[in-house]
Amino acid sequence: DGAPDDVLQLGSLLEGLGQRGLGVLLFLAIPPSLFPGVAAVIGSPVVILVGLHLLLLRRQVWLPAFLRHRGPHRDLIIRFDQRFGRWLGRMERWIRPRWRGLLDHPLGDIFTGALLILLGILLALPIPFTNVVFAVLLLVIALALLEDDGVLMVIGWILGSAAVLVFGILSGELAT
C-alpha cells in the first residue's frame, strides 16, 4: 500500500529474506545489465556484490547506507508485475525447490559467488553482443536462489562456466 511514486528502500525490501535477498538483489541487477554502459555502472557492481556475499558465506544481505535507502519506485514494481507476472507464474511449473543440499552447502555458495564475480567483471567489459547472454545467465542464477532450485543452479553453473571460459578467453581479460 502506498503512492506509486513512493520509493521502496532496498534495505526494507531485503530485510529478513536471508539468502533469498541475494536472489532479489541479483534479480534487480538484470534490467540494467541489458544495456552496455549502464551494465558497467549499475549491473556489474551489484552482481559482484552478490558474488562477494556468497563467496564469504554471508546469509544476510549487507548494503552500504547510500544503497540501503534507495530503491525502485512502487510504480516500476507494479508495471513489472503487470508485464511479467503471468510469464513468471508459468515458470513456477518448472522452477521449484529441488536439490536444496547444493544450495545449502558452503561449497555451492563459494562456487556460485566466484562465478558471479567473474560474470560481473565480464559484464563490465565492452564485449560486443554479450549483455543479453549475461542477463539470461543472471536470471537463471537469481531464480535458482529465489526458489531454492538446485537443478536450475546446476544449469546456471554449467552455462555460466561456459560463458566465463568462452568470453573470458575471447576478450583476453581473463586469459592473461
Beta strands, then each sheet from edge to edge (+ up, - down):
end
